[in-house]
Amino acid sequence: MPKDLYYNPKGTPEEKVPRNVDGRTEFYINYTSALEMVFRLNVAGSFIAPTEDTGFFREWNADEMYFLSEVLKDLVPDTFGIVLG
């Protein structure tokens, strides 16, 4: 991984140092680390904020937007004509 891909080495001009959301706190990422964005869906559950997660500070999105809306649900049959037994 390129050493300047995710971090800025010490001595980098201040305007190029990554900052947290508060805009004041500088942070540095070791070049052996990689950042990854993972999208999590809480199926049959509600939104879970990062501060409410189990210590990993993950964000879980509710599933309502990812399933058929009430309008479209009427267009898709809820039976498939399969008879069991």
For each residue, the residues with C-beta under 8 A, 3 or more apart:
1: 5 6 31 32 34
2: 5
3: 7 9 31
4: 7 8 9
5: 1 2 31
6: 1 29 31 33 34 35
7: 3 4 18 28 29 30 31
8: 4 12 16 17 18 28
9: 3 4 12 28
10: 28
11:
12: 8 9 16 17
13: 16 17
14: 17
15:
16: 8 12 13
17: 8 12 13 14 26 28
18: 7 8 26 27 28 29
19: 22 23 24 25 26 27
20: 23 24 25 27
21:
22: 19 25
23: 19 20
24: 19 20
25: 19 20 22
26: 17 18 19
27: 18 19 20
28: 7 8 9 10 17 18
29: 6 7 18 33 35
30: 7 33
31: 1 3 5 6 7
32: 1
33: 6 29 30
34: 1 6
35: 6 29
36:
37:
38: 58
39: 61
40: 58 59 60 61
41: 60 61 63 66
42: 45 46 47 48 60 61 62 63
43: 63
44: 63
45: 42 48 60 62 63
46: 42 62
47: 42 59 60 61 62
48: 42 45 52 53 58 59 60
49: 52 53 59
50: 53 57 58 59
51: 57
52: 48 49
53: 48 49 50 56 57 58 59 60
54:
55:
56: 53
57: 50 51 53
58: 38 40 48 50 53
59: 40 47 48 49 50 53
60: 40 41 42 45 47 48 53
61: 39 40 41 42 47 65
62: 42 45 46 47 65
63: 41 42 43 44 45 66 67
64: 67
65: 61 62
66: 41 63
67: 63 64
68: 72 73 76
69: 72 73
70: 73 74
71: 74
72: 68 69 75 76
73: 68 69 70 76 78
74: 70 71
75: 72
76: 68 72 73
77: 80
78: 73
79:
80: 77
81:
82:
83:
84:
85:
